[in-house]
């Protein structure tokens, strides 16, 4: 999953990072961070468009495209422990190995390995690239730098699906991954030269147990839900994976409570009603958003037989509207408080999901696809920026980075479970594809309604702007 909505969520990691003492060459750091981080958003955008072609050739399960949401939280601690530049560059290298493995994969297994390496690389790239960026700028220049980073990421994630669509119309899906390799090489070179060497913190704690248990928990539940929804029914494998997943999450809770404030998920962080409500809202809204982002291009290509290039261009309005409208959402927050824009955004996205129920085999882009995408874009535009600010201002300033990282991981966990539940839909064709699509979109609409109800968990009150610190 990738778009301007994730960009706006993730960029708060940089806003909450204090400037490093003696940091220089901030413009070069901005360029290096932007180029490396763009790989994360480009990859997911390409996968979304290429999914139909990959599935036809290798019967790819949606589980194999799941992001490693559980590793995002611990990746920042790895950067603190071993150096953010080093971990950032290691992530780019792993990403490149993954793209190479996918491009030359002769069978299913190497393809899975490639996606695993890409997901691992993405988990290392994003938090450390944003930390490097945040440390390079003083408080009064941080917002502008992060805005430039967001713009570059939005352009990349908007252009990449269009390029991938054009390639898929005339060539192989493998080329869409191999085209990333020159960007990987450039990101490695620029990052090596332009990002200054940082000093690792030897006493920084890495919550290995939390990372392992969260990976087992999310992975087990994801595997079980995928198998359950792809037609295999409730068999022994499904039961075992679900039990393992639930057991992993139970161990995660015990481990994090034992570690207290040293945990990657500090239990005290969830003492705030607003933090709980904001993260529940995030999981539900991003789950619904991922269903639309994944299924609409898939149905356009596989069901309505529209050109792949059109599917690649389908979500450009999403990038534009979120980039333009999101800053204006702050005006609504100041006028009506912090809950109303979230409620309105969730309701508009729910309406967009409902409008996709009229999409059929004779669908055209402007009459059938564009209206729900427009509503999706408007709803996400209303919700994302206020949500990001709410997360940052609902905790003490020294915990804003942790709260932001947790919220980013929650958004990816919501996406993970959403994709897992699409297992059966992505294996269908013909009339069955549309019936599965309509069922999935109805579930997405319900998730959005639940997200609007989660808004009432958030403590009412006036909007508070987040002020970056040094």
DAKA-V480026 format. One record per residue. RES is the residue in three letters. SS is DSSP state (hx for helix, st for strand, lp for the rest). OMEGA is omega in whole degrees, 0 to 359 (* if undefined). D_FIRST is the distance of its C-alpha to the first C-alpha in whole Angstrom. Layout:
BEGIN
[[RES,SS,OMEGA,D_FIRST] [RES,SS,OMEGA,D_FIRST]]
END
This chain:
BEGIN
[[UNK,lp,181,0] [UNK,lp,173,4] [UNK,lp,180,7] [UNK,hx,180,10] [UNK,hx,176,10] [UNK,hx,179,8] [UNK,hx,181,11] [UNK,hx,177,13] [UNK,hx,185,13] [UNK,hx,187,13] [UNK,lp,178,16] [UNK,hx,176,18] [UNK,hx,179,18] [UNK,hx,181,20] [UNK,hx,183,22] [UNK,lp,183,24] [UNK,lp,178,25] [UNK,lp,179,29] [UNK,lp,178,30] [UNK,lp,179,31] [UNK,lp,177,35] [UNK,lp,181,36] [UNK,lp,180,33] [UNK,lp,179,34] [UNK,lp,185,32] [UNK,hx,180,29] [UNK,hx,178,28] [UNK,hx,177,28] [UNK,hx,178,26] [UNK,hx,180,24] [UNK,hx,181,23] [UNK,hx,179,23] [UNK,hx,181,20] [UNK,hx,182,18] [UNK,hx,180,18] [UNK,hx,182,17] [UNK,hx,179,14] [UNK,hx,180,13] [UNK,hx,182,13] [UNK,hx,184,10] [UNK,hx,179,8] [UNK,hx,182,10] [UNK,hx,182,9] [UNK,hx,179,5] [UNK,hx,179,7] [UNK,hx,180,10] [UNK,hx,181,8] [UNK,hx,181,7] [UNK,hx,185,11] [UNK,hx,187,13] [UNK,hx,182,12] [UNK,hx,181,15] [UNK,hx,179,17] [UNK,hx,181,16] [UNK,hx,179,17] [UNK,hx,187,20] [UNK,hx,188,21] [UNK,hx,181,21] [UNK,lp,184,20] [UNK,lp,175,16] [UNK,lp,179,15] [UNK,hx,179,12] [UNK,hx,182,13] [UNK,hx,179,13] [UNK,hx,183,9] [UNK,lp,176,9] [UNK,lp,179,8] [UNK,lp,186,12] [UNK,hx,185,11] [UNK,hx,185,15] [UNK,hx,181,16] [UNK,hx,184,15] [UNK,hx,184,18] [UNK,hx,182,20] [UNK,hx,177,19] [UNK,hx,178,21] [UNK,hx,176,24] [UNK,hx,177,24] [UNK,hx,177,24] [UNK,hx,186,27] [UNK,hx,187,29] [UNK,hx,181,28] [UNK,lp,185,28] [UNK,hx,177,24] [UNK,hx,182,25] [UNK,hx,181,26] [UNK,hx,177,23] [UNK,hx,180,20] [UNK,hx,177,22] [UNK,hx,177,22] [UNK,hx,179,18] [UNK,hx,179,18] [UNK,hx,178,21] [UNK,hx,178,19] [UNK,hx,179,16] [UNK,hx,176,19] [UNK,hx,179,20] [UNK,hx,179,17] [UNK,hx,178,17] [UNK,hx,180,20] [UNK,hx,180,20] [UNK,hx,183,18] [UNK,hx,183,20] [UNK,lp,184,23] [UNK,lp,179,22] [UNK,lp,184,25] [UNK,lp,185,24] [UNK,hx,186,21] [UNK,hx,178,22] [UNK,hx,177,22] [UNK,hx,178,18] [UNK,hx,179,17] [UNK,hx,179,19] [UNK,hx,179,17] [UNK,hx,177,13] [UNK,hx,180,15] [UNK,hx,177,16] [UNK,hx,179,13] [UNK,hx,178,12] [UNK,hx,178,15] [UNK,hx,179,15] [UNK,hx,180,12] [UNK,hx,179,13] [UNK,hx,185,17] [UNK,hx,195,16] [UNK,hx,183,14] [UNK,hx,182,17] [UNK,hx,175,19] [UNK,hx,179,19] [UNK,hx,176,19] [UNK,hx,177,22] [UNK,hx,179,23] [UNK,hx,182,23] [UNK,hx,181,24] [UNK,hx,185,27] [UNK,hx,187,28] [UNK,lp,173,29] [UNK,lp,186,31] [UNK,hx,185,30] [UNK,hx,179,32] [UNK,hx,186,29] [UNK,hx,183,26] [UNK,hx,179,25] [UNK,hx,179,25] [UNK,hx,180,24] [UNK,hx,176,21] [UNK,hx,177,21] [UNK,hx,177,21] [UNK,hx,180,18] [UNK,hx,180,16] [UNK,hx,179,17] [UNK,hx,180,17] [UNK,hx,180,13] [UNK,hx,178,13] [UNK,hx,180,15] [UNK,hx,182,14] [UNK,hx,175,10] [UNK,hx,182,12] [UNK,hx,185,15] [UNK,hx,179,13] [UNK,hx,179,12] [UNK,hx,177,16] [UNK,hx,179,17] [UNK,hx,179,15] [UNK,hx,179,16] [UNK,hx,179,20] [UNK,hx,183,20] [UNK,hx,178,19] [UNK,hx,186,22] [UNK,hx,183,24] [UNK,lp,186,23] [UNK,lp,176,21] [UNK,hx,179,18] [UNK,hx,181,19] [UNK,hx,181,20] [UNK,hx,177,16] [UNK,hx,179,16] [UNK,hx,179,19] [UNK,lp,179,19] [UNK,lp,187,17] [UNK,hx,176,20] [UNK,hx,178,22] [UNK,hx,177,20] [UNK,hx,180,19] [UNK,hx,178,23] [UNK,hx,180,24] [UNK,hx,178,21] [UNK,hx,182,23] [UNK,hx,182,27] [UNK,hx,180,26] [UNK,hx,180,25] [UNK,hx,185,28] [UNK,hx,192,30] [UNK,hx,178,29] [UNK,lp,181,28] [UNK,lp,178,31] [UNK,lp,179,31] [UNK,lp,183,31] [UNK,lp,177,33] [UNK,lp,178,31] [UNK,lp,188,32] [UNK,lp,182,34] [UNK,lp,180,34] [UNK,lp,184,31] [UNK,lp,176,30] [UNK,lp,183,27] [UNK,lp,183,26] [UNK,hx,180,26] [UNK,hx,178,27] [UNK,hx,179,24] [UNK,hx,181,21] [UNK,hx,183,23] [UNK,hx,178,23] [UNK,hx,177,20] [UNK,hx,178,18] [UNK,hx,182,21] [UNK,hx,181,20] [UNK,hx,179,17] [UNK,hx,179,17] [UNK,hx,179,20] [UNK,hx,178,19] [UNK,hx,179,16] [UNK,hx,181,18] [UNK,hx,181,20] [UNK,hx,178,18] [UNK,hx,179,17] [UNK,hx,182,21] [UNK,hx,184,22] [UNK,hx,181,20] [UNK,lp,175,20] [UNK,lp,182,24] [UNK,lp,178,26] [UNK,lp,183,27] [UNK,lp,180,28] [UNK,lp,184,29] [UNK,hx,180,30] [UNK,hx,180,27] [UNK,hx,180,25] [UNK,hx,181,28] [UNK,hx,182,28] [UNK,hx,178,24] [UNK,hx,179,24] [UNK,hx,178,27] [UNK,hx,179,26] [UNK,hx,179,22] [UNK,hx,177,24] [UNK,hx,178,27] [UNK,hx,179,24] [UNK,hx,177,23] [UNK,hx,177,27] [UNK,hx,177,28] [UNK,hx,180,25] [UNK,hx,180,27] [UNK,hx,181,30] [UNK,hx,183,29] [UNK,hx,177,28] [UNK,hx,180,31] [UNK,hx,182,33] [UNK,hx,179,32] [UNK,hx,183,31] [UNK,hx,177,30] [UNK,hx,182,30] [UNK,lp,176,27] [UNK,lp,173,23] [UNK,lp,184,23] [UNK,lp,182,26] [UNK,hx,181,28] [UNK,hx,179,30] [UNK,hx,184,26] [UNK,hx,174,26] [UNK,hx,180,30] [UNK,lp,175,28] [UNK,hx,184,28] [UNK,hx,179,26] [UNK,hx,179,23] [UNK,hx,181,23] [UNK,hx,181,23] [UNK,hx,181,20] [UNK,hx,175,18] [UNK,hx,176,18] [UNK,hx,181,17] [UNK,hx,183,14] [UNK,hx,182,13] [UNK,hx,183,15] [UNK,hx,181,13] [UNK,hx,173,9] [UNK,hx,178,10] [UNK,hx,180,11] [UNK,hx,180,9] [UNK,hx,178,6] [UNK,hx,178,9] [UNK,hx,184,10] [UNK,hx,181,7] [UNK,hx,189,8] [UNK,hx,184,11] [UNK,hx,176,13] [UNK,hx,180,12] [UNK,hx,180,13] [UNK,hx,177,16] [UNK,hx,183,17] [UNK,hx,188,18] [UNK,hx,185,19] [UNK,lp,183,21] [UNK,lp,177,22] [UNK,lp,174,22] [UNK,lp,180,21] [UNK,lp,180,21] [UNK,hx,178,18] [UNK,hx,178,18] [UNK,hx,177,18] [UNK,hx,178,15] [UNK,hx,180,14] [UNK,hx,191,15] [UNK,lp,187,15] [UNK,lp,175,12] [UNK,hx,175,14] [UNK,hx,178,16] [UNK,hx,180,13] [UNK,hx,184,13] [UNK,hx,184,17] [UNK,hx,181,18] [UNK,hx,180,15] [UNK,hx,185,17] [UNK,hx,189,20] [UNK,hx,184,21] [UNK,hx,178,19] [UNK,hx,180,22] [UNK,hx,180,24] [UNK,hx,177,23] [UNK,hx,178,25] [UNK,hx,178,28] [UNK,hx,179,27] [UNK,hx,181,27] [UNK,hx,183,30] [UNK,hx,188,32] [UNK,hx,182,31] [UNK,lp,189,30] [UNK,lp,183,26] [UNK,lp,186,26] [UNK,hx,179,26] [UNK,hx,177,23] [UNK,hx,179,21] [UNK,hx,181,23] [UNK,hx,180,23] [UNK,hx,178,19] [UNK,hx,180,18] [UNK,hx,180,21] [UNK,hx,176,20] [UNK,hx,177,16] [UNK,hx,178,19] [UNK,hx,177,21] [UNK,hx,177,18] [UNK,hx,180,17] [UNK,hx,182,21] [UNK,hx,179,21] [UNK,hx,180,19] [UNK,hx,178,22] [UNK,hx,179,24] [UNK,lp,180,22] [UNK,lp,185,24] [UNK,lp,179,25] [UNK,lp,185,27] [UNK,lp,171,24] [UNK,lp,186,24] [UNK,hx,188,21] [UNK,hx,183,23] [UNK,hx,189,25] [UNK,hx,185,22] [UNK,hx,185,19] [UNK,hx,182,19] [UNK,hx,178,21] [UNK,hx,177,18] [UNK,hx,178,15] [UNK,hx,178,18] [UNK,hx,176,18] [UNK,hx,181,15] [UNK,hx,181,15] [UNK,hx,180,18] [UNK,hx,178,17] [UNK,hx,178,14] [UNK,hx,180,17] [UNK,hx,190,19] [UNK,hx,195,17] [UNK,hx,182,15] [UNK,hx,175,18] [UNK,hx,178,21] [UNK,hx,179,18] [UNK,hx,180,18] [UNK,hx,179,22] [UNK,hx,181,23] [UNK,hx,183,21] [UNK,hx,185,23] [UNK,hx,180,26] [UNK,lp,179,26] [UNK,lp,176,28] [UNK,lp,186,30] [UNK,hx,181,29] [UNK,hx,178,29] [UNK,hx,182,27] [UNK,hx,179,24] [UNK,hx,178,22] [UNK,hx,180,22] [UNK,hx,179,21] [UNK,hx,178,18] [UNK,hx,178,17] [UNK,hx,181,17] [UNK,hx,176,15] [UNK,hx,178,13] [UNK,hx,179,13] [UNK,hx,179,13] [UNK,hx,179,10] [UNK,hx,176,8] [UNK,hx,175,11] [UNK,hx,178,11] [UNK,hx,180,7] [UNK,hx,181,9] [UNK,hx,178,12] [UNK,hx,180,11] [UNK,hx,178,9] [UNK,hx,181,13] [UNK,lp,181,15] [UNK,lp,185,14] [UNK,lp,182,16] [UNK,lp,183,19] [UNK,hx,185,17] [UNK,hx,177,15] [UNK,hx,183,19] [UNK,lp,176,21] [UNK,lp,178,22] [UNK,lp,181,25] [UNK,hx,180,26] [UNK,hx,179,24] [UNK,hx,183,21] [UNK,hx,177,21] [UNK,hx,176,23] [UNK,hx,178,20] [UNK,hx,180,18] [UNK,hx,177,20] [UNK,hx,180,20] [UNK,hx,181,17] [UNK,hx,175,16] [UNK,hx,176,20] [UNK,hx,178,18] [UNK,hx,178,15] [UNK,hx,177,18] [UNK,hx,178,20] [UNK,hx,178,17] [UNK,hx,177,17] [UNK,hx,177,21] [UNK,hx,177,21] [UNK,hx,178,19] [UNK,hx,177,22] [UNK,hx,179,24] [UNK,hx,179,23] [UNK,hx,184,23] [UNK,hx,172,27] [UNK,hx,181,27] [UNK,lp,180,26] [UNK,lp,178,30] [UNK,lp,179,31] [UNK,lp,180,32] [UNK,lp,177,32] [UNK,lp,178,29] [UNK,lp,179,29] [UNK,lp,176,28] [UNK,lp,181,26] [UNK,lp,178,29] [UNK,lp,183,28] [UNK,lp,174,30] [UNK,lp,*,32]]
END
